[in-house]
Amino acid sequence: MTVFVLNGPNLNRLGTREPDIYGSRTYQDLVELCEREAGRLGLSIRVEQSNAESQLIDWLHEAADAGADVVLNAAGYTHTSVAIGDACASLPGRLIEVHISNVHRREAFRHHSYLSAHADGIIIGCGIDGYRLALEHLALAG
Ligand code: DQA
């Protein structure tokens, strides 16, 4: 089954966006890293990015209907979106929440996530490598 790898607002700007925090690797690098890792693990994946909350929710509904596992970096919506949290709550598959930066070393408003209570696992502060770790976990934990 296809794993959904969903990315929220501003992640399309990786590479130029605050590189001191998010690193110099681009969104395209992130997509390629996920595809390479998925190939190695024998996983089918679908990688998406949107700046729109409604689009992220629609993809979560698609994943729910498919019974698919999800790797989700909801970016800024992590800290604001009850609606994305609600969509995560109804996922029958596994949910791994990923953050590139260590949000707990940053501003207080980044310490709360509306998603974490619904996540099976959370990977924070490992850079874009966190996506690789999330996919590896999903593949190895079956
Ligand atoms: C982020 C952390 C969020 O606080 C921030 O709004 C982002 C990216 C991360 O991957 O580190 O856009 O989710």
Backbone and ligand atoms as CSV (ligand in chain L), in Angstrom:
chain,resi,resn,atom,element,x,y,z
A,1,MET,N,N,0.837,-1.197,0.000
A,1,MET,CA,C,0.000,0.000,0.000
A,1,MET,C,C,0.881,1.260,0.000
A,2,THR,N,N,0.379,2.292,-0.621
A,2,THR,CA,C,1.160,3.527,-0.754
A,2,THR,C,C,1.182,4.325,0.551
A,3,VAL,N,N,2.366,4.743,0.959
A,3,VAL,CA,C,2.510,5.621,2.123
A,3,VAL,C,C,2.417,7.074,1.640
A,4,PHE,N,N,1.571,7.857,2.300
A,4,PHE,CA,C,1.464,9.286,1.976
A,4,PHE,C,C,2.518,10.052,2.774
A,5,VAL,N,N,3.318,10.864,2.076
A,5,VAL,CA,C,4.295,11.729,2.738
A,5,VAL,C,C,3.839,13.162,2.481
A,6,LEU,N,N,3.239,13.777,3.494
A,6,LEU,CA,C,2.561,15.060,3.300
A,6,LEU,C,C,3.314,16.203,3.980
A,7,ASN,N,N,3.451,17.279,3.243
A,7,ASN,CA,C,4.225,18.428,3.714
A,7,ASN,C,C,3.404,19.700,3.643
A,8,GLY,N,N,3.472,20.476,4.721
A,8,GLY,CA,C,2.660,21.676,4.819
A,8,GLY,C,C,3.366,22.933,4.346
A,9,PRO,N,N,2.835,24.071,4.771
A,9,PRO,CA,C,3.218,25.362,4.228
A,9,PRO,C,C,4.701,25.721,4.407
A,10,ASN,N,N,5.209,26.345,3.372
A,10,ASN,CA,C,6.575,26.890,3.331
A,10,ASN,C,C,7.659,25.831,3.145
A,11,LEU,N,N,7.287,24.563,3.196
A,11,LEU,CA,C,8.322,23.531,3.018
A,11,LEU,C,C,8.798,23.486,1.561
A,12,ASN,N,N,8.010,24.012,0.639
A,12,ASN,CA,C,8.480,24.140,-0.747
A,12,ASN,C,C,9.630,25.138,-0.843
A,13,ARG,N,N,9.868,25.908,0.225
A,13,ARG,CA,C,10.921,26.928,0.225
A,13,ARG,C,C,12.206,26.430,0.896
A,14,LEU,N,N,12.239,25.149,1.221
A,14,LEU,CA,C,13.457,24.606,1.852
A,14,LEU,C,C,14.666,24.913,0.976
A,15,GLY,N,N,15.774,25.156,1.624
A,15,GLY,CA,C,16.996,25.478,0.871
A,15,GLY,C,C,17.271,26.965,0.927
A,16,THR,N,N,16.197,27.765,0.707
A,16,THR,CA,C,16.378,29.224,0.798
A,16,THR,C,C,15.755,29.754,2.076
A,17,ARG,N,N,14.804,29.006,2.635
A,17,ARG,CA,C,14.083,29.446,3.827
A,17,ARG,C,C,14.921,29.211,5.088
A,18,GLU,N,N,15.283,30.261,5.796
A,18,GLU,CA,C,16.005,30.158,7.068
A,18,GLU,C,C,16.957,28.941,7.099
A,19,PRO,N,N,17.983,28.934,6.243
A,19,PRO,CA,C,18.846,27.747,6.154
A,19,PRO,C,C,19.584,27.428,7.451
A,20,ASP,N,N,19.734,28.445,8.311
A,20,ASP,CA,C,20.379,28.202,9.609
A,20,ASP,C,C,19.508,27.270,10.464
A,21,ILE,N,N,18.194,27.282,10.212
A,21,ILE,CA,C,17.283,26.425,10.982
A,21,ILE,C,C,16.953,25.137,10.213
A,22,TYR,N,N,16.675,25.280,8.920
A,22,TYR,CA,C,16.157,24.135,8.161
A,22,TYR,C,C,17.190,23.475,7.251
A,23,GLY,N,N,18.400,24.043,7.205
A,23,GLY,CA,C,19.453,23.444,6.385
A,23,GLY,C,C,19.407,23.942,4.949
A,24,SER,N,N,20.357,23.478,4.164
A,24,SER,CA,C,20.504,23.997,2.800
A,24,SER,C,C,19.877,23.075,1.760
A,25,ARG,N,N,19.381,21.933,2.200
A,25,ARG,CA,C,18.794,21.024,1.224
A,25,ARG,C,C,17.385,21.479,0.838
A,26,THR,N,N,17.063,21.320,-0.424
A,26,THR,CA,C,15.823,21.873,-0.989
A,26,THR,C,C,14.663,20.883,-0.847
A,27,TYR,N,N,13.479,21.370,-1.187
A,27,TYR,CA,C,12.316,20.474,-1.178
A,27,TYR,C,C,12.513,19.340,-2.175
A,28,GLN,N,N,13.122,19.667,-3.337
A,28,GLN,CA,C,13.390,18.625,-4.331
A,28,GLN,C,C,14.328,17.565,-3.750
A,29,ASP,N,N,15.319,18.007,-2.985
A,29,ASP,CA,C,16.227,17.050,-2.312
A,29,ASP,C,C,15.420,16.143,-1.378
A,30,LEU,N,N,14.457,16.753,-0.672
A,30,LEU,CA,C,13.624,15.987,0.275
A,30,LEU,C,C,12.829,14.913,-0.482
A,31,VAL,N,N,12.238,15.327,-1.620
A,31,VAL,CA,C,11.445,14.380,-2.416
A,31,VAL,C,C,12.345,13.234,-2.893
A,32,GLU,N,N,13.535,13.595,-3.393
A,32,GLU,CA,C,14.446,12.566,-3.922
A,32,GLU,C,C,14.918,11.627,-2.811
A,33,LEU,N,N,15.193,12.195,-1.644
A,33,LEU,CA,C,15.613,11.368,-0.501
A,33,LEU,C,C,14.509,10.355,-0.150
A,34,CYS,N,N,13.260,10.830,-0.135
A,34,CYS,CA,C,12.135,9.927,0.192
A,34,CYS,C,C,12.008,8.844,-0.877
A,35,GLU,N,N,12.129,9.248,-2.141
A,35,GLU,CA,C,11.953,8.261,-3.218
A,35,GLU,C,C,13.073,7.226,-3.207
A,36,ARG,N,N,14.297,7.696,-2.950
A,36,ARG,CA,C,15.445,6.778,-2.872
A,36,ARG,C,C,15.249,5.777,-1.738
A,37,GLU,N,N,14.839,6.318,-0.590
A,37,GLU,CA,C,14.669,5.458,0.587
A,37,GLU,C,C,13.521,4.469,0.381
A,38,ALA,N,N,12.437,4.960,-0.205
A,38,ALA,CA,C,11.299,4.085,-0.463
A,38,ALA,C,C,11.715,2.958,-1.407
A,39,GLY,N,N,12.492,3.292,-2.434
A,39,GLY,CA,C,12.970,2.284,-3.380
A,39,GLY,C,C,13.796,1.225,-2.665
A,40,ARG,N,N,14.674,1.697,-1.786
A,40,ARG,CA,C,15.537,0.778,-1.034
A,40,ARG,C,C,14.712,-0.152,-0.143
A,41,LEU,N,N,13.635,0.394,0.428
A,41,LEU,CA,C,12.816,-0.369,1.377
A,41,LEU,C,C,11.697,-1.149,0.702
A,42,GLY,N,N,11.503,-0.912,-0.598
A,42,GLY,CA,C,10.418,-1.582,-1.309
A,42,GLY,C,C,9.049,-1.017,-0.960
A,43,LEU,N,N,9.020,0.265,-0.597
A,43,LEU,CA,C,7.752,0.925,-0.267
A,43,LEU,C,C,7.266,1.740,-1.457
A,44,SER,N,N,5.967,1.783,-1.609
A,44,SER,CA,C,5.385,2.711,-2.578
A,44,SER,C,C,5.014,3.973,-1.808
A,45,ILE,N,N,5.421,5.146,-2.327
A,45,ILE,CA,C,5.097,6.389,-1.613
A,45,ILE,C,C,4.510,7.425,-2.560
A,46,ARG,N,N,3.811,8.360,-1.972
A,46,ARG,CA,C,3.291,9.515,-2.699
A,46,ARG,C,C,3.678,10.741,-1.884
A,47,VAL,N,N,4.509,11.603,-2.455
A,47,VAL,CA,C,5.007,12.773,-1.722
A,47,VAL,C,C,4.272,14.015,-2.226
A,48,GLU,N,N,3.683,14.761,-1.301
A,48,GLU,CA,C,2.913,15.949,-1.675
A,48,GLU,C,C,3.293,17.114,-0.768
A,49,GLN,N,N,3.120,18.318,-1.292
A,49,GLN,CA,C,3.324,19.535,-0.485
A,49,GLN,C,C,2.239,20.538,-0.844
A,50,SER,N,N,1.691,21.190,0.168
A,50,SER,CA,C,0.743,22.275,-0.105
A,50,SER,C,C,0.862,23.343,0.965
A,51,ASN,N,N,0.597,24.572,0.529
A,51,ASN,CA,C,0.545,25.682,1.486
A,51,ASN,C,C,-0.872,25.862,2.036
A,52,ALA,N,N,-1.815,25.051,1.547
A,52,ALA,CA,C,-3.222,25.216,1.917
A,52,ALA,C,C,-3.677,24.139,2.902
A,53,GLU,N,N,-4.271,24.584,3.994
A,53,GLU,CA,C,-4.758,23.663,5.028
A,53,GLU,C,C,-5.788,22.682,4.453
A,54,SER,N,N,-6.708,23.193,3.626
A,54,SER,CA,C,-7.780,22.332,3.109
A,54,SER,C,C,-7.212,21.206,2.237
A,55,GLN,N,N,-6.170,21.505,1.472
A,55,GLN,CA,C,-5.573,20.479,0.615
A,55,GLN,C,C,-4.927,19.376,1.473
A,56,LEU,N,N,-4.272,19.786,2.542
A,56,LEU,CA,C,-3.654,18.782,3.431
A,56,LEU,C,C,-4.729,17.884,4.041
A,57,ILE,N,N,-5.846,18.492,4.422
A,57,ILE,CA,C,-6.959,17.716,4.999
A,57,ILE,C,C,-7.523,16.760,3.951
A,58,ASP,N,N,-7.663,17.227,2.712
A,58,ASP,CA,C,-8.173,16.340,1.647
A,58,ASP,C,C,-7.240,15.136,1.443
A,59,TRP,N,N,-5.938,15.370,1.475
A,59,TRP,CA,C,-5.002,14.242,1.320
A,59,TRP,C,C,-5.100,13.287,2.511
A,60,LEU,N,N,-5.299,13.842,3.714
A,60,LEU,CA,C,-5.454,12.973,4.895
A,60,LEU,C,C,-6.725,12.127,4.771
A,61,HIS,N,N,-7.783,12.711,4.212
A,61,HIS,CA,C,-9.010,11.924,3.988
A,61,HIS,C,C,-8.752,10.810,2.970
A,62,GLU,N,N,-7.991,11.140,1.926
A,62,GLU,CA,C,-7.657,10.109,0.918
A,62,GLU,C,C,-6.877,8.978,1.568
A,63,ALA,N,N,-5.906,9.359,2.399
A,63,ALA,CA,C,-5.100,8.339,3.087
A,63,ALA,C,C,-5.988,7.505,3.997
A,64,ALA,N,N,-6.923,8.157,4.683
A,64,ALA,CA,C,-7.836,7.436,5.584
A,64,ALA,C,C,-8.673,6.441,4.790
A,65,ASP,N,N,-9.220,6.877,3.661
A,65,ASP,CA,C,-10.067,5.989,2.854
A,65,ASP,C,C,-9.271,4.799,2.325
A,66,ALA,N,N,-7.977,5.038,2.040
A,66,ALA,CA,C,-7.128,3.965,1.509
A,66,ALA,C,C,-6.568,3.092,2.633
A,67,GLY,N,N,-6.726,3.525,3.874
A,67,GLY,CA,C,-6.135,2.791,5.001
A,67,GLY,C,C,-4.617,2.909,5.010
A,68,ALA,N,N,-4.104,3.988,4.406
A,68,ALA,CA,C,-2.651,4.137,4.226
A,68,ALA,C,C,-1.969,4.725,5.459
A,69,ASP,N,N,-0.684,4.408,5.599
A,69,ASP,CA,C,0.157,5.060,6.606
A,69,ASP,C,C,0.537,6.445,6.094
A,70,VAL,N,N,0.799,7.350,7.047
A,70,VAL,CA,C,1.100,8.742,6.687
A,70,VAL,C,C,2.335,9.225,7.436
A,71,VAL,N,N,3.218,9.898,6.702
A,71,VAL,CA,C,4.314,10.669,7.302
A,71,VAL,C,C,3.918,12.125,7.085
A,72,LEU,N,N,3.782,12.868,8.174
A,72,LEU,CA,C,3.223,14.223,8.055
A,72,LEU,C,C,4.100,15.263,8.731
A,73,ASN,N,N,4.523,16.243,7.928
A,73,ASN,CA,C,5.097,17.467,8.486
A,73,ASN,C,C,4.125,18.583,8.128
A,74,ALA,N,N,3.256,18.908,9.059
A,74,ALA,CA,C,2.227,19.924,8.794
A,74,ALA,C,C,2.787,21.330,8.954
A,75,ALA,N,N,4.085,21.438,9.225
A,75,ALA,CA,C,4.780,22.729,9.349
A,75,ALA,C,C,4.015,23.638,10.321
A,76,GLY,N,N,3.783,24.895,9.955
A,76,GLY,CA,C,3.154,25.836,10.881
A,76,GLY,C,C,1.767,25.406,11.344
A,77,TYR,N,N,1.049,24.643,10.511
A,77,TYR,CA,C,-0.297,24.195,10.906
A,77,TYR,C,C,-0.263,23.220,12.083
A,78,THR,N,N,0.890,22.617,12.306
A,78,THR,CA,C,1.058,21.728,13.463
A,78,THR,C,C,0.586,22.414,14.746
A,79,HIS,N,N,0.920,23.696,14.828
A,79,HIS,CA,C,0.725,24.430,16.083
A,79,HIS,C,C,-0.598,25.196,16.126
A,80,THR,N,N,-1.353,25.145,15.028
A,80,THR,CA,C,-2.571,25.972,14.961
A,80,THR,C,C,-3.824,25.212,14.554
A,81,SER,N,N,-3.673,24.063,13.900
A,81,SER,CA,C,-4.824,23.503,13.188
A,81,SER,C,C,-5.532,22.356,13.916
A,82,VAL,N,N,-6.645,22.705,14.566
A,82,VAL,CA,C,-7.518,21.687,15.146
A,82,VAL,C,C,-8.041,20.788,14.024
A,83,ALA,N,N,-8.306,21.384,12.863
A,83,ALA,CA,C,-8.894,20.629,11.752
A,83,ALA,C,C,-7.944,19.553,11.228
A,84,ILE,N,N,-6.659,19.863,11.118
A,84,ILE,CA,C,-5.694,18.835,10.679
A,84,ILE,C,C,-5.565,17.772,11.776
A,85,GLY,N,N,-5.581,18.206,13.032
A,85,GLY,CA,C,-5.569,17.239,14.137
A,85,GLY,C,C,-6.767,16.300,14.055
A,86,ASP,N,N,-7.946,16.840,13.751
A,86,ASP,CA,C,-9.158,16.011,13.634
A,86,ASP,C,C,-9.010,14.999,12.496
A,87,ALA,N,N,-8.440,15.443,11.372
A,87,ALA,CA,C,-8.245,14.525,10.233
A,87,ALA,C,C,-7.252,13.423,10.621
A,88,CYS,N,N,-6.244,13.780,11.392
A,88,CYS,CA,C,-5.265,12.774,11.851
A,88,CYS,C,C,-5.936,11.759,12.785
A,89,ALA,N,N,-6.860,12.250,13.590
A,89,ALA,CA,C,-7.532,11.375,14.575
A,89,ALA,C,C,-8.294,10.251,13.886
A,90,SER,N,N,-8.733,10.479,12.663
A,90,SER,CA,C,-9.560,9.461,12.004
A,90,SER,C,C,-8.765,8.598,11.018
A,91,LEU,N,N,-7.429,8.674,11.091
A,91,LEU,CA,C,-6.618,7.804,10.221
A,91,LEU,C,C,-6.590,6.385,10.778
A,92,PRO,N,N,-6.952,5.388,9.990
A,92,PRO,CA,C,-6.854,4.009,10.480
A,92,PRO,C,C,-5.425,3.470,10.426
A,93,GLY,N,N,-4.607,4.033,9.539
A,93,GLY,CA,C,-3.216,3.594,9.403
A,93,GLY,C,C,-2.331,4.293,10.419
A,94,ARG,N,N,-1.034,4.036,10.316
A,94,ARG,CA,C,-0.091,4.662,11.247
A,94,ARG,C,C,0.246,6.085,10.809
A,95,LEU,N,N,0.504,6.913,11.797
A,95,LEU,CA,C,0.886,8.308,11.525
A,95,LEU,C,C,2.227,8.602,12.196
A,96,ILE,N,N,3.191,9.038,11.389
A,96,ILE,CA,C,4.469,9.495,11.944
A,96,ILE,C,C,4.569,10.996,11.683
A,97,GLU,N,N,4.669,11.751,12.759
A,97,GLU,CA,C,4.817,13.206,12.663
A,97,GLU,C,C,6.301,13.530,12.562
A,98,VAL,N,N,6.651,14.380,11.604
A,98,VAL,CA,C,8.065,14.737,11.411
A,98,VAL,C,C,8.236,16.250,11.483
A,99,HIS,N,N,9.298,16.678,12.138
A,99,HIS,CA,C,9.720,18.077,12.067
A,99,HIS,C,C,11.218,18.117,11.800
A,100,ILE,N,N,11.598,18.921,10.852
A,100,ILE,CA,C,13.002,19.028,10.449
A,100,ILE,C,C,13.834,19.626,11.586
A,101,SER,N,N,13.307,20.702,12.168
A,101,SER,CA,C,14.028,21.383,13.248
A,101,SER,C,C,13.576,20.830,14.598
A,102,ASN,N,N,14.379,21.087,15.616
A,102,ASN,CA,C,13.972,20.706,16.976
A,102,ASN,C,C,13.050,21.794,17.514
A,103,VAL,N,N,11.753,21.576,17.348
A,103,VAL,CA,C,10.777,22.599,17.725
A,103,VAL,C,C,10.825,22.915,19.225
A,104,HIS,N,N,11.325,21.980,20.022
A,104,HIS,CA,C,11.362,22.207,21.474
A,104,HIS,C,C,12.516,23.114,21.902
A,105,ARG,N,N,13.412,23.378,20.972
A,105,ARG,CA,C,14.508,24.313,21.270
A,105,ARG,C,C,14.171,25.713,20.724
A,106,ARG,N,N,12.958,25.825,20.198
A,106,ARG,CA,C,12.577,27.083,19.561
A,106,ARG,C,C,11.471,27.800,20.375
A,107,GLU,N,N,10.760,28.718,19.735
A,107,GLU,CA,C,9.761,29.528,20.451
A,107,GLU,C,C,8.706,28.632,21.127
A,108,ALA,N,N,8.145,29.126,22.225
A,108,ALA,CA,C,7.188,28.335,23.016
A,108,ALA,C,C,5.979,27.904,22.182
A,109,PHE,N,N,5.551,28.750,21.240
A,109,PHE,CA,C,4.342,28.375,20.472
A,109,PHE,C,C,4.574,27.147,19.605
A,110,ARG,N,N,5.854,26.797,19.382
A,110,ARG,CA,C,6.144,25.591,18.576
A,110,ARG,C,C,6.182,24.321,19.431
A,111,HIS,N,N,6.026,24.467,20.739
A,111,HIS,CA,C,6.135,23.291,21.624
A,111,HIS,C,C,4.856,22.474,21.653
A,112,HIS,N,N,3.752,23.098,21.240
A,112,HIS,CA,C,2.491,22.340,21.216
A,112,HIS,C,C,2.145,21.909,19.798
A,113,SER,N,N,1.706,20.653,19.680
A,113,SER,CA,C,1.270,20.124,18.387
A,113,SER,C,C,-0.142,19.573,18.518
A,114,TYR,N,N,-1.011,19.963,17.584
A,114,TYR,CA,C,-2.362,19.388,17.543
A,114,TYR,C,C,-2.363,17.976,16.956
A,115,LEU,N,N,-1.209,17.540,16.457
A,115,LEU,CA,C,-1.134,16.230,15.799
A,115,LEU,C,C,-0.595,15.138,16.719
A,116,SER,N,N,0.280,15.525,17.642
A,116,SER,CA,C,1.077,14.526,18.375
A,116,SER,C,C,0.233,13.496,19.116
A,117,ALA,N,N,-0.923,13.921,19.629
A,117,ALA,CA,C,-1.765,12.987,20.386
A,117,ALA,C,C,-2.297,11.871,19.484
A,118,HIS,N,N,-2.272,12.103,18.173
A,118,HIS,CA,C,-2.798,11.107,17.231
A,118,HIS,C,C,-1.681,10.343,16.521
A,119,ALA,N,N,-0.428,10.698,16.820
A,119,ALA,CA,C,0.704,10.096,16.106
A,119,ALA,C,C,1.163,8.815,16.785
A,120,ASP,N,N,1.606,7.860,15.982
A,120,ASP,CA,C,2.214,6.637,16.525
A,120,ASP,C,C,3.669,6.892,16.877
A,121,GLY,N,N,4.288,7.798,16.130
A,121,GLY,CA,C,5.684,8.145,16.387
A,121,GLY,C,C,5.932,9.573,15.963
A,122,ILE,N,N,6.970,10.170,16.551
A,122,ILE,CA,C,7.309,11.569,16.261
A,122,ILE,C,C,8.815,11.651,16.084
A,123,ILE,N,N,9.256,12.280,14.992
A,123,ILE,CA,C,10.690,12.435,14.740
A,123,ILE,C,C,10.965,13.927,14.587
A,124,ILE,N,N,11.783,14.431,15.478
A,124,ILE,CA,C,11.986,15.883,15.571
A,124,ILE,C,C,13.472,16.204,15.592
A,125,GLY,N,N,13.870,17.181,14.771
A,125,GLY,CA,C,15.216,17.736,14.890
A,125,GLY,C,C,16.308,16.951,14.187
A,126,CYS,N,N,15.943,16.029,13.322
A,126,CYS,CA,C,16.945,15.226,12.598
A,126,CYS,C,C,17.128,15.730,11.161
A,127,GLY,N,N,16.665,16.951,10.891
A,127,GLY,CA,C,16.765,17.472,9.531
A,127,GLY,C,C,15.861,16.677,8.590
A,128,ILE,N,N,16.133,16.771,7.286
A,128,ILE,CA,C,15.267,16.034,6.353
A,128,ILE,C,C,15.507,14.525,6.454
A,129,ASP,N,N,16.578,14.148,7.149
A,129,ASP,CA,C,16.828,12.732,7.420
A,129,ASP,C,C,15.678,12.105,8.215
A,130,GLY,N,N,14.916,12.942,8.931
A,130,GLY,CA,C,13.770,12.451,9.695
A,130,GLY,C,C,12.765,11.706,8.818
A,131,TYR,N,N,12.644,12.145,7.568
A,131,TYR,CA,C,11.703,11.480,6.654
A,131,TYR,C,C,12.192,10.068,6.343
A,132,ARG,N,N,13.502,9.951,6.155
A,132,ARG,CA,C,14.106,8.645,5.873
A,132,ARG,C,C,13.867,7.704,7.063
A,133,LEU,N,N,14.067,8.246,8.265
A,133,LEU,CA,C,13.873,7.437,9.478
A,133,LEU,C,C,12.416,7.009,9.614
A,134,ALA,N,N,11.496,7.919,9.280
A,134,ALA,CA,C,10.064,7.605,9.375
A,134,ALA,C,C,9.708,6.473,8.406
A,135,LEU,N,N,10.203,6.566,7.177
A,135,LEU,CA,C,9.886,5.529,6.187
A,135,LEU,C,C,10.503,4.194,6.592
A,136,GLU,N,N,11.735,4.265,7.100
A,136,GLU,CA,C,12.401,3.036,7.526
A,136,GLU,C,C,11.604,2.377,8.659
A,137,HIS,N,N,11.135,3.178,9.587
A,137,HIS,CA,C,10.342,2.632,10.693
A,137,HIS,C,C,9.073,1.960,10.162
A,138,LEU,N,N,8.377,2.651,9.263
A,138,LEU,CA,C,7.125,2.086,8.737
A,138,LEU,C,C,7.380,0.764,8.019
A,139,ALA,N,N,8.499,0.709,7.281
A,139,ALA,CA,C,8.808,-0.514,6.534
A,139,ALA,C,C,9.233,-1.631,7.487
A,140,LEU,N,N,10.090,-1.296,8.461
A,140,LEU,CA,C,10.667,-2.344,9.304
A,140,LEU,C,C,9.687,-2.809,10.369
A,141,ALA,N,N,8.836,-1.873,10.858
A,141,ALA,CA,C,7.890,-2.268,11.894
A,141,ALA,C,C,6.664,-2.943,11.271
A,142,GLY,N,N,6.698,-3.051,9.938
A,142,GLY,CA,C,5.653,-3.805,9.239
A,142,GLY,C,C,4.353,-3.039,9.176
L,1,DQA,C1,C,8.604,22.590,11.060
L,1,DQA,C2,C,8.564,23.319,12.391
L,1,DQA,C3,C,7.394,24.282,12.446
L,1,DQA,O1,O,7.377,24.951,13.705
L,1,DQA,C4,C,7.517,25.325,11.359
L,1,DQA,O2,O,6.395,26.184,11.360
L,1,DQA,C5,C,7.743,24.728,10.024
L,1,DQA,C6,C,8.577,23.544,9.888
L,1,DQA,C7,C,9.865,21.717,10.924
L,1,DQA,O3,O,9.869,20.867,10.030
L,1,DQA,O4,O,10.835,21.919,11.648
L,1,DQA,O5,O,7.303,25.270,9.017
L,1,DQA,O6,O,7.476,21.727,10.991
